[in-house]
């Protein structure tokens, strides 16, 4: 049956398989539904297409119902993503808390053993990143896949309590990295599926803020556990408690986190249509289970993707050092181990406020790069104060050093905005998956390098670690400016390409590209956020 003979479908305007009616050559954007976004298949094959199109439009046209829909999305997605990210950051930084709870003595860690354990987490993360992302795309059940990985790493976390030497901890840390590697890219994909570009920065901040909240929660929990008097070492109790909590969240994610808008069981079909039409102008779609080689190759040739990776690398080197050595640094400033656990918490509070404010401002101003620069500068100042007030392990000003450590809590928001940049600035599902994997590999490499900037032979001053924070974040500021300029350049190129089209041609082709699963570089309607 030819297209002209088929019953009219209200979603035909989105179907890139159908030849263009307004261009002379009858452009076909996508060959088959398998090549297109899964949203197009849902819309085109729905038995009540006309009815749900009308119902979905009614939701979008009614401000009250639309606000209710966005609230439903937030309540369905945000709490689970926040819980996942909270536990991921808490779980991978448990080593930092237990470092001052006796784990180094009980497991006979010497020399660089502690730094190596910090590094091995990221080695596992690095090795698993590409396989886990492509497996998740092939399975196309993001909620179930994510929940399963969480449950497994919760079990592995509990196994840490049974370790008595470096070898046991090394194995656990490596496998912990393997199963945690899927998290951030999947969360970015989920945000991109459900929210408009101008909403994504704030939504990413809602889960990323948990990095900072874990410093508050983990610090107080670890502090409380140190008062436990049992045959079991306090750090072993800490690992079992956190592991059990992680497994519970993993099960909840399996059952309650939707895989995509199309597969969201607690949303009516009309609500699914409204969700899809709401994000149509993103020009990035939802997902496609097929790994497309051309999109993978394009990712590796895209300069913008590599600039984001470089920015991620530079932001992760300080993170690798501070996330594992923050408690130890406080003890070198003259505080006791118990005091260090509690004094880590204000830095978490500062980081939490910074992340939420940065996410809000980046959406309100529609400007990621400028806000990113603002949140990096205080950390550069904090690291400089650490060098000036404690150059060789002899603190000159205890209160000043504590204030400097608090300032280092602001830069984490920069990586949060890099994740938001990936959510907003990449289209084509295979390209999104590949770019997110590359970004997280850069994150791993940066964190691995970061753990090695704090050398045991330099204790208690750790001068190279402090200087590396200043150097890498200063370089990051330059890369962010370059990215801003390049994103603006790409937008100007797209505007030039559209200049020769009529308004009718623009409207038709923009609709057809929305769910065609084409990459951002092949879509002249795509707009990059700067």
PyMOL commands that set and color helices and strands:
alter all, ss='L'
color gray80, all
select helices_A, chain A and resi 3-5+12-14+38-45+49-61+63-92+94-98+103-106+113-139+142-162+166-180+183-194+197-208+210-225+234-256+269-278+280-282+293-301+303-332+337-364+368-389+398-407+412-425+429-453+456-458+463-498+503-514+520-522
alter helices_A, ss='H'
color red, helices_A
deselect
rebuild
show_as cartoon
